[in-house]
Amino acid sequence: MTDIVDKKTRSRMMSGIRGKNTRPEMVLRRALHARGLRYRIHVREIPGRPDIVLPKYRAVVFVQGCFWHRHKGCRFATTPATRTDFWQAKFAANVERDRAAREALSSLGWRVAIVWECALRKSDQAEAAADQVHDWLRTGNKFLELAV
C-alpha cells in the first residue's frame, strides 16, 4: 500500500512532530513546578536523556507518547496501515531503546517514573498524575508507571 500524500508533504508533516517540550510534557512540568518541585530538563549526560530530572530525589521522569513508545493496551498505540514493516521496526527500536535506558538508569542508582501521554490528556488527569509523581518521590520506590 502506498502513502496517501506525496513525499514532500509527508516530510513536512513528520518534521512537525516534536521530540521534546511536547504538550503532555509541559503540562506535567507545570503541575510539578506548582507543587514546589524543581528539576532540570533533557539532561544529555543522563542515559535516555530524561524529560524531567529531579536530582534532589535522584529520580527521572519520562513522559512517553503512547503511539511512539507503544503503550500496551492503549487505544492511542495504533499502527499505521501503510508501510507496516517500517513502522513495526521503528516501534521495536523505540521500545528497546527505552528498556536499555531504564536499565542503565537503574544500574546507576536513579529512580525512574514513566508517565504515559494518555494519563495527561485531561487537566484533572494531569493534576492527579502530578500528585502521584510527587507522592512517589517521597517514597523509596524505584519505579513508577502512570497510565489511564
VENTAHU-V277539 format. One line per field, one symbol per residue. phi: phi as a letter, one per 30 degrees, with the letter a starting at -180 (. if undefined). psi: psi as a letter, one per 30 degrees, with the letter a starting at -180 (. if undefined). burial: b if it has 24 or more other C-alpha atoms within 12 Angstrom, else e. A space follows every 10 residues. Layout:
phi: ???
psi: ???
burial: ???
This chain:
phi: .cddbddddd ddddddddcb hdeedddddd dddddidcac bhdddceihe dbbceechbb bcccddddch ddidddcdce dchddedddd dddddddddd dddddddcid cbbccdeddb dcdddddddd dddeddddcc ddbbbcad
psi: klkflleeee eeeeffklfl hleeeeeeee eeefggkkll khjffkkfil ekkieeghll kkjkkeeegi jkgkffhlkk fkheeeeeee eeeeeeeeee eeeeeefggk kkkkjkeffg eleeeeeeee eeeeeeeflg kfkkkkl.
burial: eeeeeeeeee eeeeeeeeee eeebbbbbbb bbeeeebebb beeeebbbbb bbbbeebbbb bbbbbbbbbb beeeeeeebe eeeeeeeeee beeebeebee bbeebeeeeb bbbbbbbbbb beeebbbbbb bbbbebbeee ebbbbbbe
